[in-house]
């Protein structure tokens, strides 16, 4: 993966990751990866400082549903298209536009495209409307995470976890909780070690697991990653996970 992400770019991505809990976090994408013989594109905007394989990106797999979320750099490096060509880095990619502007453009076009002035204006408006009331560092924001019963009963919600997010705004807390409830290098709902004794890379002490773990044929499994359609709740306000970000649920 060193060829795909040069040292300078990786340093910048990790630095972005260290700021991901801050108010108004909206960095510009740093690296663009793509498949030369398929339709997949990733715009990387940060790397988890505690896990060098876990990055966050605006992802477009060519299916018409671009979304933002965590990715495994090792898995991306292993992808091959129809002609078995490896993933490449766009050597000429540079962006001054924040990732939210790229997300706005991708939402409108159903694929990753260059942001327009309207996308940039929308991004700036979203930033200006973020809450300004801060909570003290000693008081994390509690995010309740509800999973829906996909695909049998998507309207049925089950409380699976509470995340003590060290964030100052609702947007930052939602982003933090989304990242925490992902199975990338283990299982977020298991303890510090997996059943085979190996370290659980997804264990986070700030997560309180509420739902019982599923047992199949006598074997205990972890809970799934959060996905589109799940619901996050903070201080009585509910937000549904969308393809890109969160949509607040407003009572009729």
C-alpha positions as a Markdown table, in Angstrom:
| # | Residue | x | y | z |
|---|---|---|---|---|
| 1 | Unk | 0.0 | 0.0 | 0.0 |
| 2 | Unk | 3.1 | 2.3 | 0.3 |
| 3 | Unk | 3.1 | 2.8 | -3.5 |
| 4 | Unk | -0.6 | 3.8 | -3.5 |
| 5 | Unk | -0.2 | 6.2 | -0.6 |
| 6 | Unk | 3.1 | 8.1 | -0.4 |
| 7 | Unk | 4.5 | 9.0 | 3.0 |
| 8 | Unk | 3.6 | 12.7 | 2.8 |
| 9 | Unk | 0.0 | 11.9 | 1.9 |
| 10 | Unk | -0.2 | 9.3 | 4.6 |
| 11 | Unk | 1.1 | 11.8 | 7.2 |
| 12 | Unk | -1.6 | 14.3 | 6.1 |
| 13 | Unk | -4.3 | 11.6 | 6.3 |
| 14 | Unk | -3.3 | 10.5 | 9.8 |
| 15 | Unk | -3.2 | 14.2 | 10.8 |
| 16 | Unk | -6.8 | 14.6 | 9.6 |
| 17 | Unk | -7.7 | 11.5 | 11.6 |
| 18 | Unk | -6.4 | 13.1 | 14.8 |
| 19 | Unk | -8.8 | 16.0 | 14.2 |
| 20 | Unk | -11.8 | 13.9 | 13.3 |
| 21 | Unk | -13.5 | 14.5 | 16.7 |
| 22 | Unk | -13.2 | 18.3 | 16.5 |
| 23 | Unk | -16.0 | 20.8 | 15.7 |
| 24 | Unk | -16.6 | 21.5 | 12.0 |
| 25 | Unk | -14.4 | 18.7 | 10.9 |
| 26 | Unk | -14.6 | 18.8 | 7.1 |
| 27 | Unk | -11.1 | 18.1 | 5.4 |
| 28 | Unk | -10.4 | 18.1 | 1.7 |
| 29 | Unk | -9.8 | 14.6 | 0.3 |
| 30 | Unk | -6.1 | 13.9 | 0.0 |
| 31 | Unk | -5.8 | 10.8 | -2.2 |
| 32 | Unk | -7.9 | 9.5 | -5.1 |
| 33 | Unk | -7.7 | 5.8 | -5.8 |
| 34 | Unk | -9.5 | 4.1 | -8.7 |
| 35 | Unk | -9.7 | 0.8 | -10.6 |
| 36 | Unk | -8.4 | 1.3 | -14.2 |
| 37 | Unk | -10.5 | -1.7 | -15.5 |
| 38 | Unk | -13.7 | -1.2 | -13.4 |
| 39 | Unk | -15.8 | 1.7 | -12.1 |
| 40 | Unk | -14.6 | 2.0 | -8.5 |
| 41 | Unk | -13.3 | 5.2 | -7.0 |
| 42 | Unk | -12.2 | 6.1 | -3.5 |
| 43 | Unk | -11.5 | 9.7 | -2.2 |
| 44 | Unk | -9.5 | 9.2 | 1.1 |
| 45 | Unk | -9.8 | 12.0 | 3.6 |
| 46 | Unk | -8.3 | 10.5 | 6.8 |
| 47 | Unk | -6.6 | 7.5 | 8.3 |
| 48 | Unk | -7.3 | 6.2 | 11.9 |
| 49 | Unk | -4.2 | 7.2 | 13.9 |
| 50 | Unk | -4.6 | 4.0 | 15.9 |
| 51 | Unk | -5.1 | 1.6 | 12.9 |
| 52 | Unk | -3.0 | 2.3 | 9.8 |
| 53 | Unk | -5.2 | 0.0 | 7.7 |
| 54 | Unk | -8.4 | 1.8 | 8.5 |
| 55 | Unk | -9.1 | 4.8 | 6.3 |
| 56 | Unk | -12.3 | 6.9 | 5.7 |
| 57 | Unk | -13.4 | 7.7 | 2.2 |
| 58 | Unk | -16.1 | 8.8 | -0.1 |
| 59 | Unk | -16.6 | 5.5 | -2.0 |
| 60 | Unk | -18.1 | 4.9 | -5.4 |
| 61 | Unk | -18.3 | 1.3 | -6.5 |
| 62 | Unk | -20.0 | 2.2 | -9.8 |
| 63 | Unk | -23.5 | 1.0 | -8.5 |
| 64 | Unk | -25.1 | 4.4 | -8.3 |
| 65 | Unk | -24.9 | 4.7 | -4.6 |
| 66 | Unk | -21.8 | 6.6 | -3.5 |
| 67 | Unk | -21.3 | 6.7 | 0.3 |
| 68 | Unk | -18.9 | 7.7 | 3.0 |
| 69 | Unk | -17.5 | 5.3 | 5.5 |
| 70 | Unk | -14.5 | 3.2 | 6.7 |
| 71 | Unk | -12.5 | 1.2 | 4.3 |
| 72 | Unk | -9.6 | -1.3 | 4.7 |
| 73 | Unk | -6.5 | -0.1 | 2.7 |
| 74 | Unk | -5.3 | -3.7 | 2.5 |
| 75 | Unk | -8.6 | -4.8 | 0.9 |
| 76 | Unk | -8.5 | -2.0 | -1.6 |
| 77 | Unk | -5.0 | -2.9 | -2.5 |
| 78 | Unk | -6.1 | -6.5 | -3.2 |
| 79 | Unk | -8.9 | -5.5 | -5.6 |
| 80 | Unk | -8.6 | -6.4 | -9.2 |
| 81 | Unk | -10.9 | -5.5 | -12.1 |
| 82 | Unk | -12.0 | -7.4 | -15.1 |
| 83 | Unk | -8.5 | -7.4 | -16.6 |
| 84 | Unk | -6.8 | -8.2 | -13.3 |
| 85 | Unk | -5.3 | -4.7 | -13.1 |
| 86 | Unk | -4.4 | -3.3 | -9.6 |
| 87 | Unk | -5.9 | -0.2 | -8.0 |
| 88 | Unk | -4.0 | 3.0 | -9.0 |
| 89 | Unk | -3.6 | 6.4 | -7.4 |
| 90 | Unk | -4.5 | 9.5 | -9.5 |
| 91 | Unk | -1.1 | 11.2 | -9.6 |
| 92 | Unk | -2.7 | 14.6 | -10.6 |
| 93 | Unk | -5.5 | 14.7 | -8.0 |
| 94 | Unk | -5.7 | 17.7 | -5.8 |
| 95 | Unk | -8.7 | 19.2 | -4.1 |
| 96 | Unk | -9.2 | 22.4 | -2.2 |
| 97 | Unk | -12.9 | 21.6 | -1.8 |
| 98 | Unk | -13.9 | 19.9 | 1.5 |
| 99 | Unk | -15.2 | 16.3 | 1.5 |
| 100 | Unk | -18.7 | 17.5 | 2.2 |
| 101 | Unk | -18.8 | 19.3 | -1.1 |
| 102 | Unk | -17.7 | 16.2 | -2.9 |
| 103 | Unk | -20.4 | 14.3 | -1.1 |
| 104 | Unk | -23.0 | 16.8 | -2.1 |
| 105 | Unk | -22.0 | 16.5 | -5.7 |
| 106 | Unk | -21.9 | 12.7 | -5.5 |
| 107 | Unk | -25.4 | 12.6 | -4.0 |
| 108 | Unk | -26.8 | 14.7 | -6.9 |
| 109 | Unk | -25.0 | 12.8 | -9.6 |
| 110 | Unk | -25.2 | 9.2 | -8.1 |
| 111 | Unk | -21.4 | 9.0 | -8.7 |
| 112 | Unk | -18.2 | 10.9 | -7.8 |
| 113 | Unk | -17.9 | 14.1 | -9.8 |
| 114 | Unk | -16.2 | 17.4 | -9.4 |
| 115 | Unk | -18.0 | 19.7 | -6.9 |
| 116 | Unk | -19.8 | 22.7 | -8.5 |
| 117 | Unk | -20.0 | 26.1 | -7.0 |
| 118 | Unk | -23.5 | 25.2 | -5.7 |
| 119 | Unk | -22.0 | 22.1 | -3.9 |
| 120 | Unk | -19.4 | 24.4 | -2.3 |
| 121 | Unk | -22.0 | 26.9 | -1.3 |
| 122 | Unk | -24.1 | 24.1 | 0.3 |
| 123 | Unk | -21.1 | 22.8 | 2.1 |
| 124 | Unk | -20.3 | 26.2 | 3.5 |
| 125 | Unk | -24.0 | 26.6 | 4.6 |
| 126 | Unk | -23.9 | 23.3 | 6.4 |
| 127 | Unk | -20.8 | 24.4 | 8.2 |
| 128 | Unk | -22.3 | 27.7 | 9.3 |
| 129 | Unk | -25.4 | 25.9 | 10.7 |
| 130 | Unk | -23.4 | 23.6 | 13.0 |
| 131 | Unk | -24.2 | 24.0 | 16.7 |
| 132 | Unk | -21.9 | 26.3 | 18.5 |
| 133 | Unk | -22.8 | 25.2 | 22.1 |
| 134 | Unk | -19.9 | 23.1 | 23.3 |
| 135 | Unk | -19.9 | 20.4 | 26.0 |
| 136 | Unk | -16.9 | 20.2 | 28.4 |
| 137 | Unk | -14.3 | 17.6 | 27.5 |
| 138 | Unk | -15.1 | 15.6 | 30.7 |
| 139 | Unk | -18.7 | 15.1 | 29.6 |
| 140 | Unk | -18.9 | 12.9 | 26.4 |
| 141 | Unk | -22.0 | 12.9 | 24.3 |
| 142 | Unk | -23.9 | 9.6 | 24.6 |
| 143 | Unk | -25.0 | 8.2 | 21.3 |
| 144 | Unk | -27.6 | 5.4 | 21.4 |
| 145 | Unk | -27.3 | 3.1 | 18.3 |
| 146 | Unk | -30.3 | 1.3 | 17.0 |
| 147 | Unk | -30.0 | -1.4 | 14.3 |
| 148 | Unk | -32.9 | -2.1 | 11.9 |
| 149 | Unk | -33.9 | -5.7 | 11.1 |
| 150 | Unk | -32.8 | -5.8 | 7.5 |
| 151 | Unk | -34.1 | -7.2 | 5.2 |
| 152 | Unk | -37.1 | -8.7 | 7.0 |
| 153 | Unk | -38.5 | -5.8 | 9.0 |
| 154 | Unk | -36.5 | -2.6 | 8.3 |
| 155 | Unk | -38.9 | -0.5 | 10.4 |
| 156 | Unk | -38.2 | -2.6 | 13.6 |
| 157 | Unk | -35.3 | -1.1 | 15.6 |
| 158 | Unk | -33.2 | -2.7 | 18.3 |
| 159 | Unk | -31.0 | -0.8 | 20.7 |
| 160 | Unk | -27.6 | -2.4 | 20.3 |
| 161 | Unk | -25.1 | 0.0 | 21.9 |
| 162 | Unk | -24.4 | 3.3 | 23.6 |
| 163 | Unk | -21.3 | 5.2 | 22.6 |
| 164 | Unk | -19.6 | 7.8 | 24.8 |
| 165 | Unk | -18.4 | 10.0 | 22.0 |
| 166 | Unk | -15.6 | 12.5 | 23.0 |
| 167 | Unk | -17.1 | 15.2 | 20.8 |
| 168 | Unk | -18.3 | 18.8 | 21.1 |
| 169 | Unk | -21.1 | 18.8 | 18.6 |
| 170 | Unk | -23.9 | 16.5 | 17.5 |
| 171 | Unk | -22.4 | 16.1 | 14.0 |
| 172 | Unk | -19.0 | 15.1 | 15.4 |
| 173 | Unk | -20.6 | 12.7 | 17.9 |
| 174 | Unk | -22.6 | 11.0 | 15.1 |
| 175 | Unk | -19.5 | 10.7 | 13.0 |
| 176 | Unk | -17.5 | 9.2 | 16.0 |
| 177 | Unk | -20.3 | 6.7 | 16.8 |
| 178 | Unk | -20.5 | 5.6 | 13.1 |
| 179 | Unk | -16.8 | 4.9 | 13.0 |
| 180 | Unk | -16.9 | 3.1 | 16.3 |
| 181 | Unk | -19.7 | 0.7 | 15.3 |
| 182 | Unk | -17.8 | -0.8 | 12.4 |
| 183 | Unk | -16.2 | -4.3 | 12.1 |
| 184 | Unk | -12.9 | -3.6 | 10.3 |
| 185 | Unk | -10.3 | -5.5 | 12.3 |
| 186 | Unk | -12.2 | -7.7 | 14.6 |
| 187 | Unk | -15.6 | -7.1 | 16.2 |
| 188 | Unk | -16.7 | -3.8 | 17.9 |
| 189 | Unk | -19.2 | -5.7 | 20.1 |
| 190 | Unk | -16.6 | -8.2 | 21.5 |
| 191 | Unk | -14.1 | -7.6 | 24.3 |
| 192 | Unk | -10.4 | -6.7 | 24.1 |
| 193 | Unk | -9.6 | -10.2 | 22.7 |
| 194 | Unk | -11.4 | -12.4 | 20.2 |
| 195 | Unk | -12.4 | -16.0 | 21.0 |
| 196 | Unk | -9.1 | -17.3 | 19.6 |
| 197 | Unk | -7.2 | -15.1 | 22.0 |
| 198 | Unk | -6.0 | -12.6 | 19.4 |
| 199 | Unk | -6.3 | -8.8 | 20.0 |
| 200 | Unk | -9.6 | -7.3 | 18.9 |
| 201 | Unk | -8.6 | -4.3 | 16.8 |
| 202 | Unk | -12.2 | -3.0 | 16.9 |
| 203 | Unk | -12.6 | -3.0 | 20.7 |
| 204 | Unk | -13.3 | 0.4 | 22.1 |
| 205 | Unk | -13.9 | 0.9 | 25.9 |
| 206 | Unk | -16.3 | 3.8 | 25.2 |
| 207 | Unk | -18.8 | 1.4 | 23.7 |
| 208 | Unk | -21.5 | -0.1 | 26.0 |
| 209 | Unk | -22.9 | -3.2 | 24.2 |
| 210 | Unk | -26.6 | -3.4 | 25.1 |
| 211 | Unk | -28.0 | -6.1 | 22.8 |
| 212 | Unk | -27.2 | -9.8 | 23.4 |
| 213 | Unk | -24.7 | -11.4 | 21.0 |
| 214 | Unk | -26.2 | -13.8 | 18.5 |
| 215 | Unk | -25.5 | -17.5 | 19.0 |
| 216 | Unk | -25.6 | -19.8 | 16.0 |
| 217 | Unk | -25.0 | -23.6 | 16.4 |
| 218 | Unk | -23.5 | -23.0 | 19.8 |
| 219 | Unk | -21.0 | -20.3 | 18.5 |
| 220 | Unk | -21.1 | -16.7 | 19.6 |
| 221 | Unk | -20.9 | -14.1 | 16.9 |
| 222 | Unk | -20.5 | -10.3 | 17.1 |
| 223 | Unk | -23.1 | -7.8 | 16.1 |
| 224 | Unk | -23.0 | -6.4 | 12.6 |
| 225 | Unk | -21.6 | -3.0 | 11.5 |
| 226 | Unk | -23.9 | -0.1 | 11.4 |
| 227 | Unk | -25.4 | 0.5 | 7.9 |
| 228 | Unk | -27.8 | 2.7 | 5.9 |
| 229 | Unk | -31.2 | 2.8 | 7.6 |
| 230 | Unk | -29.9 | 2.4 | 11.2 |
| 231 | Unk | -30.9 | 5.1 | 13.7 |
| 232 | Unk | -28.6 | 7.1 | 16.1 |
| 233 | Unk | -30.1 | 9.1 | 19.0 |
| 234 | Unk | -28.5 | 12.0 | 20.9 |
| 235 | Unk | -30.4 | 13.9 | 23.6 |
| 236 | Unk | -33.8 | 12.8 | 22.3 |
| 237 | Unk | -33.0 | 13.7 | 18.6 |
| 238 | Unk | -32.9 | 10.8 | 16.2 |
| 239 | Unk | -30.9 | 10.6 | 13.0 |
| 240 | Unk | -31.1 | 7.9 | 10.3 |
| 241 | Unk | -27.9 | 6.8 | 8.6 |
| 242 | Unk | -28.1 | 7.8 | 4.9 |
| 243 | Unk | -26.0 | 6.9 | 1.9 |
| 244 | Unk | -24.0 | 10.1 | 2.7 |
| 245 | Unk | -24.1 | 11.2 | 6.3 |
| 246 | Unk | -27.2 | 11.4 | 8.5 |
| 247 | Unk | -30.8 | 12.6 | 8.0 |
| 248 | Unk | -32.6 | 13.9 | 11.1 |
| 249 | Unk | -35.9 | 12.2 | 11.8 |
| 250 | Unk | -38.5 | 14.9 | 12.3 |
| 251 | Unk | -41.8 | 13.9 | 14.0 |
| 252 | Unk | -44.8 | 14.5 | 11.8 |
